[in-house]
Amino acid sequence: MRPRRTLGIVALAAALGGVAMTSWPALDAQQLPSVSASPLDEVLNRAFRAVYNLDREEGFEYARRGVAMAPNEARAHRTLASVLWLEILFRKGSVTVDQYLGTITRAQVSMGKPPAELDAECRKEIARAIELAEAAVRRNPRDLDAQYDLGATYGLQASYAASVDGSLTSAFRSAKRAYDAQEIVIDHDPTRVGAGVVLGTYRYVVSGLALPSRMFAYVVGFGGGKERGISMLEAATKDIGAHVDAKTALLIIFSREGRHLDALRVVQELKAEFPRNRVFTLEEGATDIRAGRAADADAVLTQGLTALERDNRPKFLGEKAMWLYKRGLARVNLNRPDDARADLEAALQNEPVEWVKGRIHLELGKVADLAGRRDAALGEYRQAKAIADTAGDPPTSGEAARWLKRPFSFTK
């Protein structure tokens, strides 16, 4: 065994899954090499573990080795395509939960053109993986491994189309094929809970659509049910090959649902499994902030910033600014305006992406209000609103408009 509009299903599901549409080989990630695993699966597992630890060059090496070892195996090509896609997301800085909480519009999530060489190679590998999986299904429609491969690869194609191309039409077609294939898998063998990553993600997303879009989704064959979707994802966390994908999706879903302690538990589990991935530390601090645990966030982010300075591996776009913004936000919430201002001003000097820049100015406005400098605060709020309106960040725009009307304070 291996493991807004209706089209918004795809865009959000791609975001929710993050890498949740890619699927790991079914290996015990803590016990490598495994005598029961094939040499190919060991190599593919090492590729994913390296990438999830941000050892990206090592991940590429193992993924390419897998394709060389098994050029006619769909999962080998899917693994390389997944590594390429994650590299594109990393370079563009589209790797944080904030971007997928329904607070950044589709235009913001769309990242523009990816590096041409990565884009071309990723498309080629996805196409080859689909070709091989479809051929395997034609040879034996009852082969659940082949159906799983097909569903996972179409899921990856949907994620790529939505998150990189911004093509929701193309993503919708691929998403429906992914859903259908994984539904066949779980219908014929309910123990294959890894298929629930795709199924659970889409069920959750469909449940949140407006009624007309939700009805259309049912008509074309998507299932719904928020709790059912979450339950399927939680079951998938017990699957060796799908647990990381399922936890990635749950981290975003729990954050969206306000279940911040559950989100914190999930991100701490991911952090423990992948200790070299500093993004999980960043997300732990961000989750602490959402949970109202500003002191814990300050401690986690301070530790993470120290580690960031020692880490000579490449950083994602605007990464240091993001760390400083998050710690500054925690310190605003702790009512430590001087420390917060130092972090936020430093964040502005470290080339933040536009939507983060808007949020930095929002917090600087609060700091100015706390110091009784209303004119300075108004200037910061105006900048925050202008940037948020352009970048497509309605909550920041709305909050800036609120504090333009009256000074920020911690009292209601």
Residue pairs with C-beta under 8 A, 6 or more apart in sequence:
1 26
1 144
1 145
1 192
2 25
2 26
2 41
2 75
2 145
2 148
2 149
2 241
3 23
3 24
3 25
3 26
3 148
3 152
3 192
3 194
3 239
3 240
3 241
3 242
4 106
4 210
4 213
5 168
5 213
6 172
6 209
6 213
6 216
6 217
7 168
7 169
7 171
7 172
8 106
8 168
8 205
8 209
8 213
9 172
9 175
9 202
9 205
9 206
9 209
9 213
9 217
9 222
10 158
10 161
10 162
10 168
10 171
10 172
10 174
10 175
11 106
11 109
11 162
11 163
11 168
11 171
12 100
12 102
12 205
13 21
13 158
13 159
13 162
13 175
13 201
13 202
13 205
14 21
14 158
14 159
14 160
14 161
14 162
14 163
14 171
15 99
15 100
15 109
15 162
15 163
15 252
16 100
16 201
16 204
16 205
16 249
16 252
16 253
17 155
17 159
17 197
17 198
17 201
17 245
17 248
17 249
18 100
18 245
18 248
18 249
18 252
19 82
19 86
19 244
19 245
19 248
20 155
20 197
20 198
20 201
20 245
20 246
20 248
20 249
21 152
21 155
21 156
21 158
21 159
21 178
21 197
21 198
21 201
21 245
22 78
22 79
22 82
22 85
22 152
22 155
22 156
22 159
22 245
23 75
23 78
23 148
23 152
23 155
23 194
23 197
23 241
23 242
23 245
24 44
24 45
24 48
24 240
24 241
24 242
24 244
24 245
25 37
25 40
25 41
25 44
25 45
25 48
25 75
25 79
25 241
26 41
26 194
26 239
26 240
26 241
27 34
27 37
27 41
27 42
27 45
27 240
27 241
28 34
28 240
29 45
29 49
29 240
29 244
29 273
32 42
32 45
32 46
32 49
33 42
34 42
37 45
39 69
40 66
40 69
40 70
40 73
40 75
40 76
43 62
43 65
43 66
43 69
44 62
44 63
44 66
44 75
44 76
44 79
46 58
46 62
47 59
47 60
47 61
47 62
47 63
47 66
47 79
47 80
47 83
48 59
48 79
48 82
48 83
48 244
49 274
50 56
50 58
50 59
50 61
50 62
51 59
51 83
51 86
52 244
52 273
52 274
52 277
53 274
53 275
53 276
53 277
54 276
54 277
54 278
54 279
54 313
55 276
55 313
56 83
56 87
56 90
56 313
56 314
59 83
60 83
60 87
63 79
63 80
63 82
63 83
64 80
66 73
66 76
66 79
66 80
67 76
67 77
67 79
67 80
67 125
69 76
70 76
72 132
73 132
74 128
74 129
74 130
74 132
74 133
74 136
74 146
74 149
74 150
74 153
75 129
75 149
75 152
77 125
77 126
77 128
77 129
77 132
78 125
78 126
78 129
78 149
78 152
78 153
78 156
80 121
80 125
81 122
81 125
81 126
81 129
81 153
81 156
81 160
82 156
84 118
84 121
84 122
84 125
85 122
85 156
85 159
85 160
85 163
85 164
87 118
88 111
88 114
88 115
88 118
88 119
88 122
88 164
89 95
89 111
89 163
90 314
90 316
91 114
91 115
91 316
91 317
92 111
92 112
92 114
92 316
92 317
93 316
93 317
93 318
93 319
93 322
93 353
94 109
94 111
94 163
95 279
95 316
96 279
96 282
96 283
96 286
96 322
97 251
97 252
97 255
97 283
97 286
97 287
98 104
98 286
99 108
99 109
99 355
100 109
100 252
101 252
101 255
101 256
102 256
103 393
103 394
103 395
103 396
104 355
104 391
104 392
104 393
105 392
105 393
105 394
106 166
106 168
106 392
107 392
108 355
108 391
108 392
108 393
109 163
110 163
110 166
111 163
111 164
113 119
114 122
114 164
119 164
122 160
123 160
126 153
126 156
126 157
126 160
129 149
129 153
129 156
130 150
130 153
130 154
130 157
132 149
133 146
133 149
133 150
133 153
134 150
136 143
136 145
136 146
136 149
136 150
137 143
137 146
137 147
137 150
139 146
140 146
141 147
142 188
144 184
144 185
144 188
144 189
144 192
147 181
147 182
147 184
147 185
148 181
148 182
148 185
148 192
148 194
148 195
150 177
150 181
151 177
151 178
151 179
151 180
151 181
151 182
151 184
151 185
151 195
151 198
152 178
152 182
152 198
153 178
154 174
154 175
154 177
154 178
154 181
155 174
155 175
155 178
155 182
155 198
157 171
157 174
157 178
158 171
158 172
158 174
158 175
158 178
159 171
161 167
161 168
161 170
161 171
161 174
162 168
162 171
165 171
175 202
176 220
176 221
176 222
178 198
179 198
179 199
179 202
179 221
179 222
179 223
180 221
182 195
182 196
182 198
182 199
183 195
183 199
183 223
185 192
185 195
186 192
186 193
186 195
186 196
186 199
192 239
193 232
193 235
193 236
193 238
193 239
193 242
194 236
194 239
194 241
194 242
194 245
194 246
195 236
196 232
196 233
196 235
196 236
196 242
196 246
197 232
197 233
197 236
197 242
197 245
197 246
197 249
199 223
199 229
199 232
200 228
200 229
200 230
200 231
200 232
200 233
200 236
200 246
200 249
201 229
201 233
201 249
202 222
202 223
202 229
203 222
203 223
203 224
203 225
203 226
203 228
203 229
203 232
204 226
204 229
204 230
204 233
204 253
205 229
206 214
206 217
206 218
206 222
206 223
206 224
206 225
206 229
207 214
207 224
207 225
207 226
207 229
208 226
209 217
214 224
217 224
218 224
230 250
230 253
233 246
233 249
233 250
233 253
234 246
234 250
236 242
236 243
236 245
236 246
237 243
237 246
237 247
237 250
239 246
244 270
244 273
247 266
247 269
247 270
248 270
250 262
250 263
250 266
251 263
251 266
251 267
251 270
251 283
251 287
254 260
254 262
254 263
254 266
255 263
255 287
255 290
260 287
260 290
260 291
260 292
261 291
263 287
263 290
263 291
264 284
264 287
264 288
264 291
267 280
267 283
267 284
267 287
268 284
270 277
270 280
271 277
271 280
271 281
271 284
274 280
278 304
278 307
278 308
278 311
279 316
281 300
281 301
281 303
281 304
281 307
282 301
282 304
282 322
282 323
282 326
284 300
285 297
285 300
285 301
285 304
285 326
285 327
285 330
286 297
286 326
288 294
288 296
288 297
288 300
288 330
289 297
289 326
289 329
289 330
289 333
294 330
294 331
294 333
294 334
295 330
295 334
297 326
297 327
297 330
297 333
298 327
298 330
298 331
298 334
301 323
301 326
301 327
301 330
302 327
304 323
305 323
305 324
305 327
308 315
308 319
308 320
308 323
317 353
318 350
318 351
318 352
318 353
318 356
320 347
320 350
321 347
321 348
321 350
321 351
321 352
321 353
321 356
321 357
321 360
322 347
322 352
322 356
324 343
324 344
324 346
324 347
324 350
325 343
325 344
325 347
325 352
325 356
325 359
325 360
325 363
327 343
328 340
328 341
328 342
328 343
328 344
328 347
328 360
328 363
329 340
329 359
329 363
331 337
331 339
331 340
331 343
332 340
332 363
332 366
332 367
334 340
335 370
335 410
337 367
337 370
337 371
340 363
340 367
341 364
341 367
344 360
344 363
344 364
344 367
345 364
347 356
347 360
348 357
348 360
352 360
354 387
354 390
354 391
355 387
355 388
355 391
355 392
355 393
355 396
357 387
358 383
358 384
358 385
358 386
358 387
358 388
358 391
358 393
358 396
358 397
358 400
359 384
359 388
359 393
359 396
361 380
361 381
361 383
361 384
361 387
361 400
362 380
362 381
362 384
362 388
362 396
362 399
362 400
362 403
364 380
365 376
365 377
365 378
365 379
365 380
365 381
365 384
365 400
365 403
365 408
366 377
366 403
366 408
368 374
368 376
368 377
368 380
369 377
369 403
369 407
369 408
369 409
370 408
370 409
374 407
377 403
377 407
377 408
378 404
381 400
381 401
381 403
381 404
382 400
382 404
384 396
384 397
384 400
385 396
385 397
385 400
385 401
385 404
387 393
388 394
388 396
388 397
388 400
389 397
